[in-house]
């Protein structure tokens, strides 16, 4: 191995014994993963299916408030909104949103997935009165989604 300087940063590629220097002219040969999430905020999600992400992705978190006085459901679909028929297309999963007492005393739920829920085609959703139904929520759900 060559003589290395203590004040210099080096890297070694697996299978190659010779260290390479890291400087402006020779940056690390790695790709840094993008951090953080994309978000979507919907102030009044009802029974109209909307796209969260029109392509494949992962859903990492959901926060929903319900100003209605009955429990509602947010159905998530692994397809573009344009292909979903509420009440016929089975959701990938549904989340119950507890009822509130009033518009100012709302029910709420949140959930997070460390590795994200994988959607192969698209991420779309709608708010309904049952987990798989087509009847729109009487009061729009305020929902924040966190995805990549």
KARA-V826812 format. One line per field, one symbol per residue. psi: psi as a letter, one per 30 degrees, with the letter a starting at -180 (. if undefined). A space follows every 10 residues. Layout:
psi=???
This chain:
psi=klkkkfgkkl lkkkfkfkkk kkaefilkhl kkkklllllk kkfikbgkkl kekfalakkf lkkkkjflgl klkjkkkhlk effkjkfekk lelkkkjkll elffilllll kkjeflkkkf eljlllklfl fgafkkkekk kkkkkjl.
